[in-house]
Amino acid sequence: HHDPLSGNLFVFCGRTRRLLKVLYWERNGFCLWTKRLEQDKYPWPLTGEDVKRIDRRQMKMLLTGIDFFHAHREKKYKYIT
């Protein structure tokens, strides 16, 4: 449901979660970038419903294998008097 010509990066992960593919549009055609892990697996949502929009920082974390999908959220507390 997204425009592939928008300039956004579209990231896909293989079934074994060892291969990551990034597809994006550059002025005159599509570019495909791949990275395969020799050991370990990429952290990846288990279902299509878990697909998320990520920012630049999260993309960098994903490429290095950091699982931000299941990271703890910062707790916020209220001070009650």
Phi, psi and omega in degrees: 000012181245153181282115181291345180266009185286343185095354177289156174270135176247119187250131180233149180236140179290166183301324180277355181061027176254346183240129179243134179237136178239124181243133177207159180265130173242151190342315187235015178171172179277146174243139178236125181239134180232151174218129180243133177273134177284324178227155178075184181224156176286142171290132185207143177302144184281333181231165178295333179289340181274001181299137184227159171272132181239156179264181183300318181296317180292325177297318178296320178296317180300315182294336178265359175093008179281129183271087178277347179297326182245020180291153178289139176277149178293131179277140178239130182245149175257141176267116181252128180258000000 
